[in-house]
């Protein structure tokens, strides 16, 4: 199977994810003025909580059944229906419940699509294949931000409405455009899969990076997005452009970074990228409005140096019979981080306000320091040579 159809499906799947970021204020406080800081942040967290539950179940089911494509199509259909309903008139708790269902379906589809890329990538090179998958994810996220700002300028609910119809169209198209890779006849039971995953302790390395990296993404799409509006005075269109300034370089450099992983030290790239990324996050708290876009572009380049190696290292450590479960674990770790990011940001901002302290600058410093700490914690493993084995 050509990687192009897979990359296109992943790209389109990601559009609604950041499409709602520029209109976050309108979808939360604009529609429900009574919501608190924490409740508004929960809008971006609750779908990742759904992902935490659904992704491992989808991975175990896929590895046990030996199928990816039918499960992907089903998840896309549920994702589309949830998005359509989010655009309707419901109470805020119902909207949060729909976001939970959306997160279950979205991450199930994404995990299995990434697994399909790893399945086919074994024949053409994991670095190139997972780099293309990562580029599709990041390019979809990058395109979604300005697209969401443009579509949602007149009515914020148009973003989930159109996103829902797009997901339903993909659900129909996937069985005709994607195919499962040939699999071994043996299909391990879920119990055996869980035992083997638990025994593969080196997976904790890319999982830890995925957790912290996605926590910072959750911080950026919630706390930082609200900061841009409340403190720097940017509107939805400008916020979308600021997000694109980060995400477009991120997407453009993810594939080259994946190719470099075939020759360079994967863990070394992740450590260096995390240190630089931590410095970038701290700098955001000091940057004036005029410098934010340029700083975000530099941060996007650094983020690519972290994301592609973590994907490649995860796929490399996965056994063929447990690939969906392994990549689901990667996405679970990331989803947990993404879910906690807005909650941590919202809690810290609220606590700082209550204490009479500048509610944003300390949060930028704390979140940036987390990236630097995870990099330093991995230095002993890097000295032992993890991540230097050739993938191809």
C-alpha positions as CSV (number, residue, x, y, z in Angstrom):
1,X,0.0,0.0,0.0
2,X,1.3,3.5,-0.8
3,X,1.8,5.7,2.2
4,X,0.1,8.6,0.5
5,X,-3.6,7.6,1.2
6,X,-2.7,6.9,4.9
7,X,-0.9,10.2,5.2
8,X,-4.0,12.0,3.7
9,X,-6.4,10.3,6.1
10,X,-4.2,11.2,9.1
11,X,-3.9,14.8,7.9
12,X,-7.7,15.2,7.6
13,X,-8.3,13.5,10.9
14,X,-6.2,16.1,12.8
15,X,-7.9,19.2,11.3
16,X,-10.7,19.5,13.9
17,X,-8.3,18.9,16.8
18,X,-6.7,22.4,16.7
19,X,-9.5,23.9,14.6
20,X,-11.3,24.5,17.9
21,X,-8.3,26.1,19.6
22,X,-8.7,29.6,18.2
23,X,-12.4,29.6,19.1
24,X,-11.9,28.0,22.5
25,X,-13.1,31.1,24.3
26,X,-16.3,31.3,22.1
27,X,-17.1,27.6,22.6
28,X,-16.7,27.8,26.4
29,X,-17.1,31.2,28.0
30,X,-18.9,32.7,25.0
31,X,-21.6,30.0,25.0
32,X,-21.5,29.3,28.8
33,X,-20.6,32.5,30.6
34,X,-21.0,30.9,34.1
35,X,-18.0,28.5,33.5
36,X,-14.9,28.8,35.7
37,X,-11.3,28.9,34.6
38,X,-10.9,25.2,35.4
39,X,-14.2,24.3,33.6
40,X,-13.0,26.1,30.4
41,X,-9.7,24.2,30.5
42,X,-11.6,21.0,31.0
43,X,-13.1,21.4,27.5
44,X,-9.6,20.6,26.1
45,X,-8.8,17.9,28.7
46,X,-11.9,15.7,28.8
47,X,-11.5,14.3,25.3
48,X,-8.0,13.2,26.2
49,X,-9.4,11.5,29.2
50,X,-11.6,9.5,26.8
51,X,-8.5,8.8,24.7
52,X,-6.8,7.3,27.8
53,X,-9.5,4.7,28.1
54,X,-10.2,4.0,24.4
55,X,-6.7,3.9,22.8
56,X,-5.4,0.8,24.8
57,X,-8.6,-1.0,24.2
58,X,-8.5,-0.3,20.5
59,X,-4.8,-1.4,20.3
60,X,-5.5,-4.7,22.2
61,X,-8.5,-5.4,20.0
62,X,-6.6,-4.7,16.8
63,X,-3.6,-6.9,17.7
64,X,-5.9,-9.7,18.9
65,X,-8.1,-9.6,15.8
66,X,-5.3,-8.9,13.4
67,X,-7.3,-6.1,11.7
68,X,-6.8,-2.3,11.6
69,X,-9.0,-0.8,8.8
70,X,-12.5,-1.8,9.9
71,X,-11.8,-0.5,13.4
72,X,-10.4,2.7,12.0
73,X,-13.6,3.2,9.9
74,X,-15.9,2.6,12.9
75,X,-13.9,5.0,15.1
76,X,-14.1,7.8,12.4
77,X,-17.9,7.4,12.2
78,X,-18.3,7.8,16.0
79,X,-15.9,10.8,15.9
80,X,-18.0,12.4,13.2
81,X,-21.2,12.0,15.1
82,X,-19.8,13.4,18.3
83,X,-18.5,16.5,16.6
84,X,-21.9,17.1,14.9
85,X,-23.6,16.9,18.3
86,X,-21.1,19.2,20.0
87,X,-22.2,22.0,17.6
88,X,-25.8,21.6,18.9
89,X,-27.5,23.4,21.8
90,X,-26.8,21.4,25.0
91,X,-25.9,22.1,28.6
92,X,-22.1,22.4,29.3
93,X,-21.9,19.0,31.1
94,X,-23.5,17.3,28.0
95,X,-21.0,19.1,25.7
96,X,-18.1,17.8,28.0
97,X,-19.6,14.2,27.7
98,X,-19.6,14.5,23.9
99,X,-16.0,15.7,24.0
100,X,-15.2,12.6,26.0
101,X,-16.8,10.4,23.3
102,X,-15.0,12.4,20.6
103,X,-11.7,11.8,22.3
104,X,-12.3,8.0,22.6
105,X,-13.0,7.8,18.9
106,X,-10.4,10.2,17.6
107,X,-7.5,8.6,19.5
108,X,-8.6,5.1,18.6
109,X,-8.5,6.0,14.9
110,X,-5.2,7.9,15.2
111,X,-3.4,5.1,17.1
112,X,-4.5,2.5,14.5
113,X,-3.6,4.7,11.6
114,X,-0.1,5.2,13.1
115,X,0.1,1.4,13.6
116,X,-0.8,0.9,10.0
117,X,2.0,3.2,9.0
118,X,4.5,1.1,11.1
119,X,3.1,-2.1,9.6
120,X,3.9,-1.0,6.1
121,X,7.0,0.9,7.2
122,X,8.8,-2.3,8.1
123,X,9.4,-2.8,4.3
124,X,10.4,0.8,3.4
125,X,12.1,2.0,6.5
126,X,10.7,3.0,9.9
127,X,12.4,6.4,9.9
128,X,10.8,7.4,6.6
129,X,7.4,5.9,7.3
130,X,7.0,7.2,10.9
131,X,8.5,10.5,9.8
132,X,5.7,10.8,7.2
133,X,3.1,9.8,9.8
134,X,4.4,12.4,12.2
135,X,4.5,15.0,9.5
136,X,0.9,14.3,8.6
137,X,-0.2,14.6,12.2
138,X,1.6,17.9,12.7
139,X,0.6,19.3,9.4
140,X,-3.0,18.5,10.1
141,X,-2.7,20.2,13.5
142,X,-0.9,23.2,11.9
143,X,-3.6,23.6,9.2
144,X,-6.4,23.2,11.7
145,X,-5.5,26.3,13.8
146,X,-5.7,29.0,11.1
147,X,-8.6,27.1,9.4
148,X,-10.5,27.0,12.6
149,X,-9.9,30.7,13.2
150,X,-11.2,31.5,9.7
151,X,-14.2,29.2,9.8
152,X,-15.1,30.1,13.4
153,X,-14.8,33.9,12.9
154,X,-18.6,34.1,12.1
155,X,-19.8,31.2,14.3
156,X,-17.6,29.1,16.5
157,X,-19.9,26.1,16.2
158,X,-19.2,25.8,12.5
159,X,-15.8,24.3,13.4
160,X,-17.1,21.1,15.0
161,X,-20.1,21.0,12.6
162,X,-17.9,20.9,9.5
163,X,-15.3,18.7,11.2
164,X,-18.1,16.1,11.9
165,X,-19.1,15.9,8.3
166,X,-15.4,15.5,7.3
167,X,-15.0,12.6,9.7
168,X,-18.1,10.8,8.4
169,X,-16.8,11.2,4.8
170,X,-13.5,9.6,5.9
171,X,-15.3,6.8,7.6
172,X,-16.9,6.0,4.2
173,X,-13.7,6.4,2.2
174,X,-11.2,4.5,4.5
175,X,-12.3,0.9,3.5
176,X,-11.7,1.7,-0.1
177,X,-8.4,3.6,0.3
178,X,-6.5,1.7,3.0
179,X,-5.6,-1.9,3.5
180,X,-4.2,-4.0,6.3
181,X,-0.6,-5.2,6.0
182,X,-0.1,-9.0,5.9
183,X,0.0,-10.4,9.4
184,X,1.4,-13.4,11.1
185,X,-1.2,-16.2,11.6
186,X,-0.7,-16.1,15.4
187,X,-3.0,-13.7,17.2
188,X,-2.0,-13.3,20.8
189,X,-4.6,-12.9,23.5
190,X,-5.1,-9.6,25.3
191,X,-3.7,-11.1,28.5
192,X,-0.5,-12.1,26.7
193,X,-0.2,-8.7,25.0
194,X,-0.4,-7.0,28.3
195,X,2.3,-9.3,29.9
196,X,4.7,-8.7,27.0
197,X,4.2,-5.0,27.0
198,X,4.9,-4.8,30.7
199,X,8.1,-6.8,30.2
200,X,9.4,-4.3,27.6
201,X,10.7,-1.8,30.1
202,X,12.6,0.3,27.5
203,X,9.2,1.6,26.2
204,X,9.1,3.7,29.3
205,X,11.6,6.1,27.7
206,X,9.5,7.2,24.7
207,X,6.4,7.0,26.8
208,X,7.9,9.5,29.3
209,X,8.8,11.9,26.6
210,X,5.4,11.6,25.0
211,X,3.7,12.4,28.4
212,X,5.7,15.5,29.1
213,X,5.7,16.7,25.5
214,X,2.0,16.4,25.2
215,X,1.5,18.0,28.6
216,X,3.2,21.1,27.2
217,X,0.9,20.9,24.1
218,X,-2.1,20.8,26.3
219,X,-0.7,23.9,28.1
220,X,-0.2,25.7,24.8
221,X,-3.6,25.0,23.3
222,X,-5.4,26.0,26.5
223,X,-3.5,28.2,28.9
224,X,-1.4,29.9,26.3
225,X,-4.3,30.4,23.9
226,X,-6.3,32.1,26.7
227,X,-3.2,34.1,27.6
228,X,-2.9,35.4,24.0
229,X,-6.5,36.6,24.2
230,X,-6.7,37.9,27.8
231,X,-3.2,39.4,28.2
232,X,-1.9,40.1,24.7
233,X,-5.3,41.0,23.3
234,X,-5.2,38.8,20.2
235,X,-8.4,37.9,18.4
236,X,-9.4,34.4,17.1
237,X,-7.7,35.0,13.7
238,X,-4.5,36.2,15.2
239,X,-4.4,33.3,17.7
240,X,-4.8,30.9,14.8
241,X,-1.9,32.5,13.0
242,X,0.3,32.3,16.1
243,X,-0.5,28.6,16.5
244,X,0.3,28.1,12.8
245,X,3.6,29.9,13.3
246,X,4.5,27.0,15.7
247,X,2.8,24.2,13.9
248,X,3.9,24.7,10.3
249,X,7.6,24.5,11.0
250,X,6.9,21.6,13.3
251,X,5.1,19.7,10.4
252,X,7.7,20.6,7.8
253,X,10.6,19.4,9.8
254,X,9.0,16.3,11.3
255,X,9.6,14.1,8.1
256,X,13.3,15.2,7.7
257,X,13.8,14.6,11.5
258,X,12.4,11.1,10.9
259,X,14.8,10.5,8.1
260,X,17.7,11.7,10.3
261,X,16.7,9.1,12.9
262,X,17.9,6.4,10.5
263,X,21.4,7.7,11.0
264,X,21.5,9.8,14.2
265,X,21.1,9.0,17.8
266,X,17.3,9.0,18.5
267,X,17.5,9.5,22.3
268,X,20.2,12.1,21.9
269,X,17.9,14.1,19.5
270,X,15.1,13.8,22.0
271,X,17.3,15.0,24.9
272,X,18.7,18.0,23.0
273,X,15.3,18.9,21.7
274,X,13.7,18.8,25.1
275,X,16.3,21.1,26.6
276,X,15.8,23.6,23.8
277,X,12.0,23.2,24.0
278,X,12.0,23.9,27.7
279,X,14.0,27.1,27.1
280,X,11.5,28.1,24.4
281,X,8.5,27.6,26.8
282,X,10.1,29.8,29.5
283,X,10.9,32.5,26.9
284,X,7.2,32.6,25.8
285,X,6.4,34.1,29.2
286,X,8.7,37.0,28.6
287,X,8.0,37.7,24.9
288,X,6.0,40.8,23.9
289,X,3.1,40.4,21.4
290,X,5.3,41.4,18.4
291,X,7.9,38.7,19.1
292,X,5.5,35.7,19.9
293,X,5.1,34.5,16.3
294,X,8.8,34.4,15.6
295,X,9.5,32.6,18.9
296,X,6.7,30.1,18.1
297,X,8.3,29.3,14.7
298,X,11.6,28.5,16.4
299,X,9.8,26.4,18.9
300,X,8.2,24.4,16.1
301,X,11.5,23.4,14.6
302,X,12.7,22.2,18.0
303,X,9.5,20.3,18.6
304,X,10.1,18.3,15.4
305,X,13.5,17.2,16.8
306,X,11.7,15.6,19.7
307,X,8.5,14.2,18.2
308,X,9.9,12.2,15.2
309,X,12.6,10.3,17.3
310,X,10.1,9.4,19.9
311,X,7.8,7.9,17.3
312,X,10.6,6.0,15.6
313,X,12.0,4.7,18.9
314,X,8.5,3.4,19.9
315,X,8.0,1.6,16.6
316,X,11.5,0.2,16.8
317,X,10.9,-1.2,20.3
318,X,7.5,-2.8,19.3
319,X,7.2,-6.4,18.4
320,X,5.2,-7.0,15.3
321,X,2.5,-8.9,17.1
322,X,2.0,-6.1,19.6
323,X,2.5,-3.0,17.4
324,X,-1.0,-1.6,17.8
325,X,-0.8,-2.0,21.6
326,X,2.6,-0.5,21.8
327,X,1.7,2.6,19.8
328,X,-1.6,2.8,21.7
329,X,0.5,3.0,24.8
330,X,2.5,5.8,23.3
331,X,-0.7,7.7,22.6
332,X,-2.1,6.9,26.0
333,X,1.0,8.5,27.6
334,X,0.6,11.5,25.3
335,X,-3.1,11.7,26.0
336,X,-2.5,11.6,29.7
337,X,-0.1,14.5,29.4
338,X,-2.4,16.4,27.1
339,X,-5.3,16.0,29.6
340,X,-3.2,17.1,32.5
341,X,-1.7,20.1,30.6
342,X,-4.8,22.3,30.7
343,X,-5.7,21.1,34.2
344,X,-2.2,21.9,35.5
345,X,-2.2,25.3,33.7
346,X,-5.7,26.2,34.8
347,X,-5.0,25.2,38.5
348,X,-1.7,27.1,38.6
349,X,-3.3,30.2,37.0
350,X,-6.2,30.1,39.4
351,X,-3.9,29.6,42.4
352,X,-1.6,32.5,41.3
353,X,-4.6,34.8,40.9
354,X,-5.8,33.8,44.4
355,X,-2.4,34.6,45.8
356,X,-2.2,38.0,44.0
357,X,0.6,36.9,41.8
358,X,1.0,37.4,38.0
359,X,-1.1,34.4,36.9
360,X,0.9,33.4,33.8
361,X,4.7,34.0,34.0
362,X,5.3,31.4,36.8
363,X,3.3,28.8,34.8
364,X,5.5,29.3,31.7
365,X,8.6,28.7,33.9
366,X,7.2,25.6,35.6
367,X,6.1,24.0,32.4
368,X,9.4,24.8,30.6
369,X,11.4,23.3,33.6
370,X,9.5,20.0,33.2
371,X,10.9,19.6,29.7
372,X,14.4,20.3,30.9
373,X,14.1,17.9,33.8
374,X,12.9,14.9,31.7
375,X,15.9,15.5,29.4
376,X,18.3,15.4,32.3
377,X,16.7,12.3,33.8
378,X,17.4,10.4,30.5
379,X,21.1,11.2,30.3
380,X,22.2,8.0,32.1
381,X,20.3,5.9,29.6
382,X,21.8,7.9,26.7
383,X,25.3,7.2,28.1
384,X,24.4,3.5,28.0
385,X,23.7,3.7,24.3
386,X,19.9,3.5,24.1
387,X,18.6,5.0,20.9
388,X,21.8,4.5,18.9
389,X,20.8,1.2,17.2
390,X,20.1,1.6,13.5
391,X,16.4,1.3,12.5
392,X,17.1,0.4,8.8
